[in-house]
Amino acid sequence: MSRHEDKEAAVRRLLDTPHPPVPGDLALRAAERGTRRLHRARRVRRVLWALGAVAVLAFVVWASTTHPWEVPPAETTPPLEGW
């Protein structure tokens, strides 16, 4: 027997056994769990967007007060020539 035939035989043995009983409220529980996960994901997404907005706002306030694009003043004076 080849490896493929071994796997096929194992699957057939599994399918020939009686199926386990399924709880009657399985679909309801799965739907409730899915709803909770969707609500949690939506909440996390909103918090991340809010944190991103706060970070952008903080950067804009910082940049408008410190002006990082301007050249800082020179630490020393340039040499004086021609006197």
Buried (B, 14 or more C-beta within 10 A) or exposed (E): EEEEEEEEEEEEEEEEEEEEEEEEEEEEEEEEEEEEEEEEEEEEEEEEEEEEEEEEEEEEEEEEEEEEEEEEEEEEEEEEEEE
